[in-house]
Amino acid sequence: MGVMRILDSSGDAKVVWDVRDDEALTRAAKIFDGLVAEGEIAYERNGPQTVASRVNAFNPDADEIIWVRPLQGG
């Protein structure tokens, strides 16, 4: 089971998928691609590690993908 956590002004939305569920995988991949197109930044975390790595492609085997908005400078 994987989960995407989308952190934004409305809170923390979750998208969950199972690698054995093609429909859920397709939905999660489309959401991932849409967020990339919007300029959001994804970090992937696997296993018990607390360190997440930035990613640019959907990995159905990821334990958790965390989305954040880029910081605005100025």
Backbone bond lengths (Angstrom), bond angles and torsions (degrees), N, CA, C in turn:
res aa  C-N    CA-C-N  psi(-1)  N-CA   C-N-CA  omega(-1)  CA-C   N-CA-C  phi
1 M - - - 1.440 - - 1.516 109.54 -
2 G 1.299 115.57 130.17 1.450 120.47 175.31 1.514 109.81 -115.98
3 V 1.314 115.12 160.70 1.460 119.91 179.36 1.528 109.43 -143.08
4 M 1.341 115.13 138.01 1.459 121.09 170.28 1.511 106.26 -106.36
5 R 1.312 115.56 132.61 1.462 121.73 176.44 1.520 106.68 -112.47
6 I 1.307 115.20 116.51 1.457 121.29 -176.37 1.526 107.65 -103.81
7 L 1.331 115.34 106.62 1.460 121.70 -177.55 1.529 108.63 -94.16
8 D 1.326 116.27 118.94 1.462 120.31 177.85 1.523 109.44 -150.65
9 S 1.312 116.75 -169.04 1.457 120.57 -175.29 1.530 113.00 -65.69
10 S 1.336 116.86 -18.53 1.471 119.47 179.40 1.526 112.13 -90.15
11 G 1.318 117.10 -4.80 1.466 120.72 178.56 1.511 112.78 123.56
12 D 1.323 115.40 -138.74 1.458 123.03 -174.15 1.523 108.13 -124.60
13 A 1.344 116.84 97.41 1.459 120.99 177.82 1.526 108.83 -88.51
14 K 1.329 116.64 146.58 1.461 120.88 -180.00 1.519 110.29 -119.11
15 V 1.329 115.55 138.93 1.458 123.22 171.45 1.525 105.41 -122.91
16 V 1.329 116.25 122.10 1.457 121.32 -176.27 1.522 109.33 -113.65
17 W 1.340 116.51 143.35 1.460 121.10 176.64 1.525 110.18 -142.32
18 D 1.313 114.26 158.80 1.456 123.11 174.61 1.528 105.80 -121.82
19 V 1.318 117.91 133.18 1.469 121.25 -176.62 1.531 111.97 -62.47
20 R 1.321 117.84 -15.90 1.471 120.84 179.02 1.519 112.41 -91.26
21 D 1.341 117.03 -1.27 1.464 122.18 -176.86 1.529 108.87 -111.92
22 D 1.336 115.85 98.72 1.466 120.46 -176.21 1.527 112.80 -59.64
23 E 1.319 117.32 -38.14 1.464 120.64 -179.88 1.531 111.20 -64.64
24 A 1.323 116.60 -43.45 1.469 120.79 179.06 1.526 110.51 -66.27
25 L 1.330 117.40 -38.47 1.470 121.08 178.01 1.521 110.92 -63.98
26 T 1.321 116.31 -44.14 1.468 120.38 179.57 1.521 110.42 -62.15
27 R 1.347 116.75 -44.75 1.466 120.89 179.20 1.523 111.19 -61.20
28 A 1.345 117.21 -45.88 1.469 121.07 -179.33 1.524 111.05 -64.23
29 A 1.332 117.30 -41.31 1.468 120.90 179.82 1.528 110.98 -64.37
30 K 1.335 117.49 -39.55 1.470 120.75 178.28 1.522 110.96 -65.66
31 I 1.315 116.74 -41.61 1.468 120.37 177.23 1.521 109.65 -63.03
32 F 1.341 117.26 -44.05 1.465 121.76 178.54 1.524 109.79 -57.13
33 D 1.340 116.93 -51.46 1.464 120.89 -177.97 1.522 111.91 -61.78
34 G 1.327 116.95 -38.05 1.455 120.41 178.08 1.520 112.69 -64.46
35 L 1.324 115.94 -40.70 1.472 119.64 178.88 1.523 111.57 -68.88
36 V 1.331 117.27 -36.67 1.471 120.42 174.97 1.529 109.51 -60.91
37 A 1.339 116.53 -44.64 1.467 121.16 -179.71 1.525 111.80 -62.53
38 E 1.331 117.27 -29.55 1.467 121.77 178.54 1.529 112.46 -80.99
39 G 1.337 117.35 -5.79 1.457 120.65 178.82 1.513 114.74 91.47
40 E 1.340 117.06 9.20 1.465 120.32 177.47 1.532 109.53 -70.97
41 I 1.320 116.58 161.32 1.459 121.96 -176.63 1.528 109.13 -117.32
42 A 1.347 115.62 129.77 1.464 121.11 -177.56 1.523 110.94 -108.74
43 Y 1.330 114.41 140.56 1.463 122.33 173.97 1.523 108.01 -125.85
44 E 1.324 115.70 137.08 1.459 121.39 -178.57 1.520 110.41 -109.19
45 R 1.325 114.48 135.96 1.462 120.92 177.39 1.518 107.99 -126.98
46 N 1.341 116.22 135.59 1.454 121.41 -179.92 1.515 110.10 -130.19
47 G 1.323 115.60 141.73 1.453 120.48 178.01 1.510 112.26 64.39
48 P 1.322 115.83 -159.28 1.462 120.27 -176.01 1.530 113.98 -79.59
49 Q 1.329 117.28 0.27 1.463 119.16 -177.48 1.522 110.74 -63.74
50 T 1.306 115.93 148.73 1.461 120.26 179.00 1.521 111.58 -98.73
51 V 1.322 117.30 -9.24 1.454 121.88 -179.96 1.528 109.02 -90.49
52 A 1.324 116.12 133.11 1.458 121.34 177.76 1.526 108.64 -111.41
53 S 1.323 115.97 148.42 1.464 121.78 179.60 1.525 109.28 -112.36
54 R 1.331 116.11 140.90 1.457 120.54 178.59 1.529 109.31 -68.64
55 V 1.338 116.13 138.09 1.462 121.62 -179.95 1.522 109.73 -133.98
56 N 1.334 115.34 155.89 1.460 121.30 179.67 1.520 112.84 -121.79
57 A 1.334 117.33 -0.92 1.462 121.63 -179.30 1.527 109.20 -134.55
58 F 1.313 116.15 146.02 1.462 121.79 179.77 1.524 109.96 -68.11
59 N 1.324 116.23 129.32 1.455 123.04 176.51 1.527 107.54 -116.21
60 P 1.326 118.35 106.44 1.467 119.93 -177.91 1.526 113.51 -63.86
61 D 1.325 117.36 -18.01 1.466 121.32 179.73 1.527 113.23 -88.56
62 A 1.330 117.51 -1.36 1.465 120.66 179.88 1.520 110.20 -66.86
63 D 1.324 116.21 142.52 1.464 120.23 174.49 1.525 110.07 -73.65
64 E 1.333 115.55 -42.98 1.465 120.28 -176.87 1.519 109.84 -149.98
65 I 1.322 115.97 135.76 1.462 122.48 172.42 1.524 106.14 -119.29
66 I 1.308 115.93 125.01 1.465 122.03 -177.06 1.524 108.39 -111.20
67 W 1.312 116.02 126.51 1.471 121.70 -179.63 1.522 110.33 -104.31
68 V 1.331 115.20 136.21 1.465 120.86 175.11 1.525 108.80 -135.71
69 R 1.312 114.50 155.35 1.468 119.88 175.52 1.526 108.53 -82.35
70 P 1.332 116.37 145.31 1.472 117.71 175.71 1.534 109.74 -66.05
71 L 1.308 116.03 146.96 1.460 121.01 178.19 1.519 109.95 -72.16
72 Q 1.298 116.11 143.74 1.465 122.29 177.66 1.511 108.60 -98.46
73 G 1.304 116.62 128.57 1.462 120.47 178.19 1.522 110.09 -97.48
74 G 1.329 113.93 169.63 1.458 114.81 174.73 1.445 116.29 142.74
